Amino acid sequence: MCLLLCLAEPTAGMRREAASAGLWNDAPKLQILTVEQLLAGERPRLPMADRRAGSKPARPQPPRNGQQSLGL
C-alpha cells in the first residue's frame, strides 16, 4: 500500500502508473491524492480502516477493596 500526496494535480502518466499497480483486497495498491482533496475531506481507501478491527476487549479488573484472591 502506498499513498502519494501531491501539491499539484497528478499527471496522466502518474495516474496510469497508479492504476497499473493493481489492487490489494479491494483497495488500490498505489493511491494518489492532492492536498486539496485531502483538505476537502476525501480520504484514501484503506483496508481495515476501522480502528476497532483486530483489538481485544479490555480484561475485567478486580475490585480494589482490599485483599484479592489468586483465582486458584
C-alpha positions, 0 to 999 in steps of 0.5 A: 500500500502506498499513498502519494500526496501531491501539491499539484494535480497528478499527471496522466502518466502518474495516474496510469502508473497508479492504476497499473499497480493493481489492487490489494483486497479491494483497495488500490495498491498505489493511491494518489491524492492532492492536498486539496482533496485531502483538505476537502475531506476525501480520504484514501481507501484503506483496508481495515480502516476501522480502528476497532478491527483486530483489538481485544476487549479490555480484561475485567479488573478486580475490585480494589477493596482490599485483599484479592484472591489468586483465582486458584 
